Amino acid sequence: MSKLATLFRMVRNRDPLLKFFLLRKLGAWLVPKYRFNWPQLAWWNDEVFNAYLWRFDEFDGCNSDRHWALGQLTRLVADVPGDTAECGVFRGASSYLICRGNQLAPNRRIHHLFDSFEGLSKPSTVDGSFWSAGDLACPLDVVKENLQEFGEEAVRYHQGWIPERFHELSHLHFSFVHIDVDLYEPTRDSLEFFYSRMSEGGIIMCDDYGFTSCPGATAAFDEYLTDKPEPMVVLPCGGGFLIKRAP
Ligand SMILES: C[S@@+](CC[C@H](N)C(=O)[O-])C[C@H]1O[C@@H](n2cnc3c(N)ncnc32)[C@H](O)[C@@H]1O
């Protein structure tokens, strides 16, 4: 059936997907390479998750699918021993999901946050020109308020430039680490520190992996994993993760 005939049929039948059909046509004209998702995704109606998105001002942004993926992955590590960590916190939206995931774990675990709270460090040549030093700054006080409900015992803040404060956790092992610093050097330093400290079955997720706006972060992972057994799984929504194997 021709596209025009499809359109007439949809109008005649008052098809609920008519507006979506028109949106796709408009999208194909405005941004030809853009690919839409079907709007019947059940998780789009998840009230708890939607409330979370509104709370962090992410409902109509472009990160909701990656936040959903992160929340789902934290469920995989409930039984994996070790604390959790995030390198690159911004307002604490992804840390919030990790802290929620930690509440499912049978044993108490602590979530460690690493950030300058002054924004990005200086990009290197491999990072391209998308980011600038100081982008995405959010004061520590705001993050503390956003994560207040988890209590002081469940969250530790390590303010400073990565990797300055990693050594304080050298004795720990981890079940889930989220790396989201957008740039080559802090991504490389984070991966180097955490990889050997992951428990078997633990997950390292990189929010920036595979984004053409973050070539340095992708390169840092690809270089480091060259001689490691774990494949990096690329998510369709952007980002990627690995599951640590036995040493
Ligand atoms: C994209 S934001 C993190 C977003 C957050 N994970 C989320 O999804 O809500 C990147 C963060 O990395 C931090 N950052 C970037 N480079 C850093 C470095 N070298 N040392 C410490 N923090 C850094 C920035 O301050 C910023 O908060």
PDBQT file of the ligand as one rigid body, heavy atoms in Angstrom, charges set to zero:
ROOT
HETATM    1  C1  LIG A 301      27.710  14.024  32.307  1.00  0.00    +0.000 C 
HETATM    2  S1  LIG A 301      27.994  14.606  33.917  1.00  0.00    +0.000 S 
HETATM    3  C2  LIG A 301      27.477  13.253  34.936  1.00  0.00    +0.000 C 
HETATM    4  C3  LIG A 301      26.009  12.976  34.819  1.00  0.00    +0.000 C 
HETATM    5  C4  LIG A 301      25.473  11.987  35.837  1.00  0.00    +0.000 C 
HETATM    6  N1  LIG A 301      26.186  10.735  35.844  1.00  0.00    +0.000 N 
HETATM    7  C5  LIG A 301      24.010  11.699  35.550  1.00  0.00    +0.000 C 
HETATM    8  O1  LIG A 301      23.699  10.885  34.671  1.00  0.00    +0.000 OA
HETATM    9  O2  LIG A 301      23.163  12.285  36.207  1.00  0.00    +0.000 OA
HETATM   10  C6  LIG A 301      29.736  14.593  34.036  1.00  0.00    +0.000 C 
HETATM   11  C7  LIG A 301      30.301  14.888  35.406  1.00  0.00    +0.000 C 
HETATM   12  O3  LIG A 301      31.682  14.558  35.387  1.00  0.00    +0.000 OA
HETATM   13  C8  LIG A 301      32.395  15.455  36.235  1.00  0.00    +0.000 C 
HETATM   14  N2  LIG A 301      33.804  15.436  35.820  1.00  0.00    +0.000 N 
HETATM   15  C9  LIG A 301      34.268  15.516  34.550  1.00  0.00    +0.000 A 
HETATM   16  N3  LIG A 301      35.625  15.432  34.529  1.00  0.00    +0.000 NA
HETATM   17  C10 LIG A 301      36.023  15.249  35.817  1.00  0.00    +0.000 A 
HETATM   18  C11 LIG A 301      37.299  15.060  36.448  1.00  0.00    +0.000 A 
HETATM   19  N4  LIG A 301      38.431  15.036  35.742  1.00  0.00    +0.000 N 
HETATM   20  N5  LIG A 301      37.317  14.913  37.795  1.00  0.00    +0.000 NA
HETATM   21  C12 LIG A 301      36.162  14.942  38.508  1.00  0.00    +0.000 A 
HETATM   22  N6  LIG A 301      34.925  15.103  37.975  1.00  0.00    +0.000 NA
HETATM   23  C13 LIG A 301      34.850  15.264  36.646  1.00  0.00    +0.000 A 
HETATM   24  C14 LIG A 301      31.669  16.778  36.047  1.00  0.00    +0.000 C 
HETATM   25  O4  LIG A 301      31.834  17.628  37.146  1.00  0.00    +0.000 OA
HETATM   26  C15 LIG A 301      30.210  16.346  35.866  1.00  0.00    +0.000 C 
HETATM   27  O5  LIG A 301      29.511  16.390  37.087  1.00  0.00    +0.000 OA
ENDROOT
TORSDOF 0
